[in-house]
Amino acid sequence: MKRAAAPRPIGAAPKGKRQSARTPSEPHAERRGARSQQTRFSSRLRAWGRHHRAMALDSLYRLVRHPVGNLLTMLAIAIALVLPAALWLTLDSAKLLDAELDESATLTVYLETTVDAAQSVRIEEAVIADEGVETTRIISAEQGMVEFQQSLGIEDTLAGLEDNPLPASIVIYPQSVEPAAMAQLAQRLEEFSGVDEVRVDLAWVERLRHLADLGRRVALALGVLFGCGVLLVVGNTIRLSVESRRREIEVVMLIGATHAFVRRPFLYSGAWYGVGGGLLALGLLGFCNHWLSMPVAALAASYGANFVLPQLDVTGSTILLSCSTLLGWLGAWLAVTRHLSSIRPR
């Protein structure tokens, strides 16, 4: 029975080859110590990109593993974003209405009753030569009486009048609808010969602009409040996630992980929450618009108007989605930064 060969020691020469002894005349072999090698910037950049990609996919996978709870969190974010976005759309429609009302803002110049048709034409030519006047429209006394009767529905009642008590008038569409500019224009027109009175009615325009300014302030306040609500929702969710992975965080910090390394997966989770909430908010806005469009159109048609509910365009949708993503990321950053300061590896 043959005897088993003894195991070869680490570093021993292979069998059949004898290691030659070093002769005294042979020069000493060069001794080499440990060398430090610096990593290239491109390699560090690629590693940084690979880690970001891995953390983004890992955080998305963790959200998909618990769909119900995470979907409720995204729905809460979406509800917090819908109201400011809807108010923003309402203000956009009010801006369109304000533009139409600006076009209808006019001055009315009432001429003296002794002015005949030829003099009315000359006064209109002098009025349109003013730099603050864009266009004019002259209304004769007879035409004014006909429009007055039609507006009141009393055509037969005023037919027996011997004299027409209404004067000729000139409707002026100004270049600027600012109250100060229109007041100055009215003062210049009152100095014209044959002009009895210049009437400017901008009270309704001023009221509408005050309402629009109030609406913008309310929208800004609601946007800030609901934005803080999104921060709280995401921050509380990320805080629970940090607490559930506290032991894991302590271990990776014990072996030298930085705070930026630990924060990264949670920041991507917050960003994913924001993206999901923004997409749900866009869906809710589209559903509400489709649900309310027909009743609103029917109501506007009953008043003889044509009104369509405004919708978010590509720019508005991008802004909403970007804001929701940024709020989710910021909420996660605040929550993780606050809790990492209290975590100490043991």
Residue pairs with C-beta under 8 A, 6 or more apart in sequence:
8 14
8 15
13 19
51 261
51 264
52 264
55 264
55 265
55 268
56 268
58 265
58 268
59 265
59 266
59 268
59 269
59 272
60 268
60 272
62 269
63 70
63 269
63 272
63 273
63 276
70 273
70 276
71 276
73 233
73 234
73 237
73 273
73 277
74 273
74 276
74 277
74 280
75 277
75 280
76 233
76 277
77 230
77 233
77 234
77 273
77 274
77 276
77 277
77 278
77 280
77 281
77 324
77 327
77 328
78 277
78 278
78 279
78 280
78 281
78 283
78 284
79 281
79 284
80 226
80 227
80 229
80 230
80 233
80 277
81 226
81 230
81 277
81 278
81 281
81 320
81 323
81 324
82 281
82 284
82 285
82 288
83 222
83 226
84 219
84 222
84 223
84 226
85 281
85 285
85 312
85 316
85 320
86 285
86 288
87 215
87 218
87 219
87 222
88 219
88 223
88 316
89 285
89 309
89 310
89 311
89 312
90 215
90 310
91 212
91 215
91 216
91 219
92 310
93 307
93 309
93 310
94 208
94 211
94 212
94 215
95 212
96 310
97 208
98 208
98 209
98 212
101 204
101 205
101 208
102 177
102 205
103 173
105 174
105 177
105 182
105 202
105 205
106 171
106 172
106 173
106 174
107 171
107 172
107 174
107 182
107 185
107 186
107 189
107 198
107 199
107 200
108 169
108 170
108 171
108 172
108 198
108 199
109 123
109 127
109 169
109 170
109 171
109 172
109 189
109 192
109 195
109 197
109 198
110 167
110 168
110 169
110 195
110 196
110 197
110 198
110 199
111 119
111 120
111 123
111 167
111 168
111 169
111 170
111 194
111 195
111 196
112 167
112 194
112 195
112 196
113 141
113 167
113 196
115 123
115 167
115 168
115 194
117 140
117 168
119 194
120 138
120 140
120 168
120 170
120 194
121 138
123 170
123 192
123 193
123 194
123 195
124 136
124 138
124 170
126 192
127 133
127 136
127 170
127 172
127 189
127 192
128 135
128 136
130 185
130 188
130 189
131 175
132 174
132 175
132 176
132 181
132 184
132 185
132 188
133 172
133 173
133 174
133 175
133 185
134 173
134 174
134 175
135 172
135 173
136 170
136 171
136 172
136 173
137 170
137 171
137 173
138 168
138 169
138 170
138 171
139 147
139 168
139 169
139 170
139 171
140 168
141 164
141 166
141 167
141 168
142 164
144 166
144 167
144 168
144 169
145 158
145 164
145 166
148 158
148 166
149 155
149 157
149 158
167 196
172 185
172 189
174 181
174 182
174 185
175 181
176 182
177 202
177 205
179 202
179 205
179 206
182 200
182 202
183 200
186 198
186 200
189 195
189 198
190 197
190 198
227 323
227 327
230 274
230 277
230 324
230 327
230 328
230 331
231 327
231 330
231 331
231 334
232 331
233 331
234 270
234 273
234 274
234 327
234 328
234 331
234 332
234 335
235 331
235 332
235 334
235 335
236 335
237 273
238 266
238 269
238 270
238 331
238 332
238 335
238 336
239 335
239 339
241 266
241 269
242 249
242 266
242 335
242 336
242 339
242 340
243 339
246 343
249 262
249 340
249 343
250 343
250 344
250 345
250 346
251 345
252 261
252 262
253 262
253 343
253 345
254 345
254 346
259 337
259 340
262 336
262 340
263 333
263 336
263 337
263 340
266 332
266 335
266 336
267 329
267 332
267 333
267 336
269 332
270 328
270 329
270 330
270 331
270 332
270 333
270 335
271 325
271 328
271 329
271 332
272 328
273 328
273 331
273 332
274 324
274 325
274 326
274 327
274 328
274 329
275 321
275 324
275 325
275 328
277 324
277 328
278 320
278 321
278 323
278 324
278 325
279 321
281 320
281 324
282 312
282 317
282 320
282 321
285 311
285 312
286 311
289 309
289 311
292 309
293 308
293 309
296 307
296 308
296 309
297 307
297 308
300 306
300 307
312 320
